[in-house]
């Protein structure tokens, strides 16, 4: 079986993150969202994780965590109280090989990107197996690292096929519909299609990992716009990975290498950010997954800290402006 590792060499990452943090300490940002709670630690027991890389919220506010290297899904209340789990390592129905993403659909299903097995699996919210599709490859309905999934209001499933540098679109039962993308840095091209998310009107956002940008498309793959570049400033990224979109259309991007979350409008205008490298509340060590619930509370899979962090809604009343080297926060 193919096994996907989510563990980069820690000393190198720590040095890189520390350098980026040094650049950030001189900058004063808009008010971050309030920290509410966190849960998790390293291990194999209930409420423990080894590489929590994905998080999803269903319509009832239940939280699902993709516990990748434990090859399972854990289920919690919105306050982190453990409810249940399913999954073991393997290739059978309901088994996983380093799953990397999870999404709860409007129709009440849970889809999991079973990355190491080259497939998508579909479950009920209680973990009952429904169906699956996919295999390793480059053809239609095949994947070369199915890294992330998203579902629209019509139960269409979008898969970020990382090394094939494309987005594939399916029905909720796995029937292939279409695809777009190619390797490159031009409009509609990708260098590591890592994250995918869909807004309320059906537009699709892709975290183009190694091109350090977010690209926006229609649901049929028509290119609309993009934003981002490499760096640690507002609207810049050191490997954008996963995204979430709230009811108002704000786009939350997990900036993996900068250990932070950045918030944008749907057209890419910068709004806010929070996070730095560390272990305290509101700090992250190589975060990956993110989800927003119906109250605009935010859940972040703080992967290398082996925990889920929950935050309140992002404040929107502050406007940040600047001149020279001085930044001023107006309220």
C-alpha positions, 0 to 999 in steps of 0.5 A, spaced: 500 500 500 502 507 498 503 511 505 502 518 505 506 522 510 504 529 513 511 529 517 516 534 514 523 534 517 521 538 524 528 542 525 528 545 518 520 547 518 521 550 525 527 554 523 523 556 517 517 558 521 521 561 526 524 566 521 517 567 518 515 569 525 521 574 526 518 577 520 511 578 522 513 580 529 514 587 527 507 588 524 500 589 528 494 586 525 487 587 526 483 583 532 483 576 531 478 571 533 477 569 540 480 563 542 474 558 545 477 551 546 482 546 544 482 538 544 487 533 543 493 530 544 498 525 541 496 518 541 491 512 539 486 513 544 479 517 544 480 524 543 488 523 541 491 524 534 496 522 530 496 527 524 489 530 524 489 533 517 482 534 516 476 537 520 468 538 517 462 540 521 455 537 519 448 541 519 447 539 526 454 542 529 457 535 529 465 535 528 468 530 524 476 529 524 480 526 519 485 522 524 490 521 518 496 516 521 491 513 525 487 511 519 480 513 522 475 518 523 473 521 530 466 524 531 465 530 537 460 535 539 462 542 537 465 543 544 470 537 543 466 532 547 468 525 544 462 521 541 464 515 536 469 513 531 470 509 525 476 506 521 482 502 521 488 501 516 486 497 510 483 497 503 476 494 505 470 498 505 470 503 511 478 502 512 483 507 510 490 508 508 492 515 510 486 519 509 487 527 508 480 530 507 473 530 510 467 534 508 460 533 511 454 534 505 448 538 505 444 531 504 447 528 510 453 524 508 460 524 510 465 524 504 473 522 506 479 522 501 482 516 502 489 518 499 493 512 500 488 508 497 487 512 491 479 513 492 473 517 495 469 513 500 462 515 502 459 514 509 452 516 513 454 521 519 454 515 523 460 512 519 456 506 516 459 505 509 455 507 503 459 507 497 466 508 494 470 510 487 477 511 484 484 508 484 491 510 483 492 513 476 491 519 471 485 517 467 478 520 469 476 518 476 483 516 477 487 519 482 494 521 484 494 523 491 486 525 492 488 531 497 482 534 498 474 534 497 468 539 497 461 538 496 456 543 493 449 544 494 447 539 489 451 534 492 456 534 486 463 532 489 470 536 487 476 532 488 483 536 488 487 531 485 494 533 487 500 530 483 495 530 477 494 538 478 487 538 476 480 538 479 475 532 478 468 533 479 463 527 480 456 526 482 455 524 490 455 517 487 461 517 484 459 518 477 465 522 473 462 529 470 468 533 468 475 536 470 480 542 469 487 543 470 494 542 468 501 542 470 504 550 470 503 557 473 498 560 468 491 561 469 487 555 470 494 551 471 496 548 478 503 546 481 500 541 487 492 542 487 492 541 494 485 544 497 478 545 494 472 549 497 465 551 494 461 557 496 454 558 496 453 560 489 457 554 486 464 558 485 470 553 486 476 555 490 483 551 489 489 552 493 494 552 488 500 550 493 506 551 490 504 557 486 502 560 492 496 562 490 488 561 490 485 560 484 477 561 483 473 558 478 465 557 476 463 550 478 464 548 471 471 550 471 471 556 468 477 561 470 475 567 474 480 570 478 486 569 483 490 572 488 497 570 492 504 570 492 510 567 496 511 571 502 509 572 509 505 579 508 498 580 507 495 576 502 501 572 501 502 564 502 508 559 504 504 553 501 496 555 502 493 548 503 486 548 505 480 553 505 473 554 508 468 559 506 462 562 511 455 563 510 457 571 508 462 568 503 469 570 507 474 565 504 479 562 510 485 560 507 490 555 512 497 558 510 501 552 512 508 554 512 506 561 516 502 557 521 496 562 520 490 563 517 488 568 513 481 571 511 479 574 504 473 576 501 470 572 495 474 576 490 481 575 494 481 582 498 485 581 504 480 582 511 484 579 517 489 573 519 491 570 526 496 565 528 503 564 529 508 558 530 507 555 537 503 551 542 499 556 545 492 558 544 491 561 537 498 559 535 499 553 530 504 548 528 503 546 521 496 547 521 492 543 515 484 543 515 479 548 517 472 548 517 466 553 519 460 552 522 453 555 521 455 560 527 461 562 523 465 559 529 472 556 526 475 549 527 482 549 525 486 542 525 493 544 528 496 538 525 503 538 529 500 540 535 495 534 535 489 538 536 483 541 534 482 549 536 476 552 536 475 560 535 469 565 535 467 569 528 472 573 525 471 581 527 469 585 521 469 592 524 477 593 523 480 596 517 487 596 517 491 601 513 498 603 512 504 608 510 511 607 510 513 603 515 507 605 520 501 601 520 494 604 524 488 600 526 482 604 525 475 602 528 
